[in-house]
């Protein structure tokens, strides 16, 4: 049976809590290969998420209301025609982000980068830590 509302059911879940579960007109996801926007009727897919903001556009007023953002560090998104399920290892509302801790994380990542030597794995870990910290800082600063 087809859904006549053309609304996505969006659910954002971490191991600790359900952050968001509601209808939306669209959702933007920070996939590892770049940001993507999902609308009702999207082709089914599974995507690995990287550090960045999940932006949920509300259904009210045709999606013209204020979008809700959540910062995620890593996870997966399952996209089906009428729903998006986001399983994130960690997710925070912008106002929950501790900017001082994120800046310390950025410094640790930069230190790891400078000490990585010839290890490709060490560079990858350092880059992930840097990307996560930069995404948190950007999300928190944009909220202010």
Secondary structure, 3 states (H helix, E strand, C coil): CCCCCCCEEEEEECCCCEEEEEEECEEEEEECCEEEEEECCCCCEEEEECCEEEEEECCHHHHCCCCEEEEECCEEEEEECCEEEEEECCEEEHHHCCHHHHHHHHHHHHHHHHCCCCCHHHHHHHHHHHHHHHHHHHHHHHHC
